[in-house]
């Protein structure tokens, strides 16, 4: 058949079941690789390195995420309090400000978002590092 000649690696050959495509297909729909990883301690290693009780990265990310969300939510109040304490013209906590407090609130929201992105990047870096370290268990 023409199909077998064109797509040699895509169909299992009875003489050679170890073709790369067949091996990939065979393990893609199997739970055996996950069971082997569990038995070798891979998931335990990942849990020890990444759960909040064990990982400084997860804890730092949790704190920065909460801080950035809180700062974004309360940005107008934070900006008003800042101007209340630093500028004598703001006696009502920036309640009636039309320019300075809204601009400062927008800036606070922007930097809170950047802090959140930095927290995610750091957590992803630590996760990738722990995956690299724990993959040694699988060898």
Secondary structure, 3 states (H helix, E strand, C coil): CHHHHHCHHHCCECCECCCHHHHHHHHHCCCHHHHHHHHHCHHHHHHHHHCCCCCHHHHHHHHHHHHHHHHHHCHHHHHHHHHHHHCCCCCCCCCCCCCHHHHHHHHHHHHHHHHHHHHHHHHHHHHHHHHHHHHHHHC
